[in-house]
Amino acid sequence: MGRSTGSRAIAPAHTAIEHRTFRSQGSTRHLDTVPTQTTPPDFDGVTLVRHPLVQHKVTRLRDRAAPTKLFKELVDEIAMLLAYEATATLQLEPYPVDTPLETHIGVTVQGKKLTVVPILRAGLGMVEGVLRLVPGARVGHIGLYRDHRTLEPVDYYFKVPGDAADRAFIVLDPMLATGGSAVAAVASLKKAGAERITFMCIVAAPEGIRRLRAAHPDVHIICAAIDRELNAQGYIVPGLGDAGDRLFGTR
């Protein structure tokens, strides 16, 4: 996706897709439309993806009886569906193509390739799902783990493309709990020169959302569920347990 000179960027329309359901009232059937993505009250800068397939898969993901294989598959599938929303604001530019009948001016994604950055280790489970939607994306890595005593992140690895200022980044982590790892990951990307960053998770806690938005108000959050709260151990409840352990069978 190279740059073109003198071309005008086209900003795609970002409208919520809707699904429709029938409800019956006597002999009349009414068609209701329900938005499949919303901005939750009190959470500016957050997109909650409410698509029926996403919500169905998140419910199955929560099940403590789900085996490792199924858990991996569900994380992968949800990541692909969330990535559709996370890439909705990518800028476009005109791009000519020769069809079998004539030359057509279409569009292509502007600028250098998108970069996805999983937070190790649980974020690795979301990478392949995103790459199925955007196979040309680059992949960086940020190594962080949460100190279970302090609940604060400890970093141990960082590797992203050198031209970070020219790229859009999507940070991946199944859980946004205390927000410590997310805040640290975004800070590391900004230090490397990144300016366009989206954070994508499956389940978020209100505490984590507020912490990330307070530290980095320019970072948009995409999630499939906003749960009730954190417990005393820093786990999201109702949540889905430790995503890393469940992905890699170490629970």
N, C-alpha and C positions, 0 to 999 in steps of 0.2 A: 504494500500500500504506500507507494511513494508519493511525495509531494508534487503538486503541479504548480507552475508559476502563473500568476495572473488569474487564477480561477476563483470563483466565489464559493464560499462555504455555504452549505445548505443545512440548516438546523431542522432535523426531523420533528414532526409533530409528536408530542408525548401525551397521548390520551389513554385513559384506562380502557382496557378491553372489558367487555361486559358478558356475563353469561345470563341466560334467561331460564326461568322456571315457571311452570304452570301451577296455579292454585285454583281450586274449584269453589264456587259459591252457587249452590243450587245447580241449575243446568248451565250456568255460565262459567267458562274457563278464562281466568285472567292471566296475562303474561307479565311477570315481574322481571325487571332487570336489576342485577346486583353487580356492582363494580368488583372486578377481580384484583384491583390494587387500590389501596387507600393510604392517606396520611393520617395516622391515628391522632386523636385529640391529645394535646399536650406534648406531642413528639414531632415538632417541626424538623424537616430534614430526614424523615424516616419514611420509607415505603414498605408497607405491609402487604405482601402478595397473598391474596385470598382466593386464588384460582382453585376450583374444586379438586383438581388433581393434586395440587400442592398440599392442600389441607388433608386430603385422604392419605397421602404418603407420610406426612408428618405424624399423623395419628398412629400409623403402623410403626413408624420409627420409634415412638415413645414406648412401645410395648416391651416390657422387660424380658418377655419370652422370645423376642426376635433373635434368631441366631446370627452369628457374625456375618455370614454370607449375605443374608437378607438385609442386615443393617448397612453393609457396604453398598449394596445395590440401591437401596433407598436414598442414601446420602448422595450417591452419584446422580440419580435421577432428579432429585430435588435441586441439586446444584445446577443442572442443565436448565431446568425450568426457571430458576431464579436469575440465571445469567441472561435470559431473554429480556428480563426487566432491567437488569444492571447495565445492559448495553444500549438501552433505548435512547440515550442522549449522545451517543457517538456522532460526531460531525461528519457530514457527507460533502462530497464535491462532484462536479460533473465528470462523466467518464464515457467517451464514445465507444460503441461496439458495432461491429458489422454483423447484422442478423443475416439469415439466408436471403432476405428480401431487400434490405436497405440498411443504411447507417442510422443507428439510434443513439441518442444522447441519454445515457442512463446515469447512475450514480455509483460511487465507491466510497468506502470509509476513508476519511481524510487522515493524512499524517502517517506516522510510523505505527507499527503493529502494537496492538493492545498487549499489556503484560499482566498476567495473573500471578499473585504472590500468596501462596499458602503459608499460614503460620504453622510451623512444625509443632507437633506431628499431625494433629487431627485435621488440619487444613488440607493435607495431602489427599484425603478422601473425596474432596470436592473438585480436584483439578481435572480429572478426565471428563467429568460431566460438562465442565465449561469448554474444554477443548473440542468436544464433539460439536458444540455450537459454533466455536471460533477456532478452527483447527490451526490457523496460522499464528495464534497468539504465542508470545514468548512466556516463559515461566521463570520467575525468580523464587527465592526462598528466604524466609526469615525464621530463625531458630529462637524460640522463646519457650520457657516453661514457667509454670506458676509455683512459687514457693508456697507449700501448703501451710506453713507456719504464719507467714506475713500476708499471704494471698497476693503478693506483688510479683510482676514478671521479672525473670532473669534471662538476659539474652546471651546466646552462644554462637549464632551464625547469621550472616547477612550476605546475600548475593543477588543483585539485580542488574539489568543492562546498564551500561555506562551512560547512555544518553537519556537519563530518566526525565529530564525536563521536557523532552519531545514526545513522551508517551503518556497514555492513560493507564492507570493501574486499578486492578480490582484485588483487594485483600480478602483472602478466604479463611474463614474459621467457622466450623459448625455452630459454636456457642459464643455469644457475647454475654459474659457473666458479670464479673466485677468491672470489666472494661480496661483493666490494667494492661493486658497483652495487646489489645487493639490500639490503645493510646500509644504504647511504646513502638508498635509496628509502624503506625502512621508517622510518628516522629522520626523514625529511622529512614523512611522513604523520603520525607521532606528534606532531611539532612543530605540525602543523596541527590536532591534536586527535583524530586517529583512535585508536580503542582496539581495534577488531576487525579484524585484518589476516590474510589468508592469502596465501602466496606460491605461485604456480603456474608451473611450468616443464616443459619436455619432457625435457631431459637435464640431470643434475646431476653434479658432481664431489664426492667425499667432502670435499675441502678447503673447497668453497663451502658445503656443508651445515653443516659444523662451525662455520665462521665466522659464518654467519647465525644458527644456533641459539645460539651463545655470546653474540652481541650482542643478540639478540631472542628469548629462549626462549619467549615467549608467541605467537610467529608460527608457525603450522603450515605445513609445506611439502608440496605435492602435486606429484609428478613421475611421468614415465613410464619413466625409466631412471636408474640410478645407475652411472656409468661408472667406469673403473679409477682414473684420476688426471689431474692436469694435467701438460702437458709444460713444458719450459723457457720457452716463449713464453706460457704461461698458457692454452693451449687444452686443452679436454677431449679425452682420448683413451680409447677410439677416437673418440668424438664424432661430429660431423657437419659440422665446419668452422665458418666464420663465418656464423652464421644470418642476420645482417643483409645481408651481401653476397649470400648465396644467395636471400634473399627478394626483393631489389630489383635483382638482376642486376648488381651492381657488383663482382663478384669478378674 
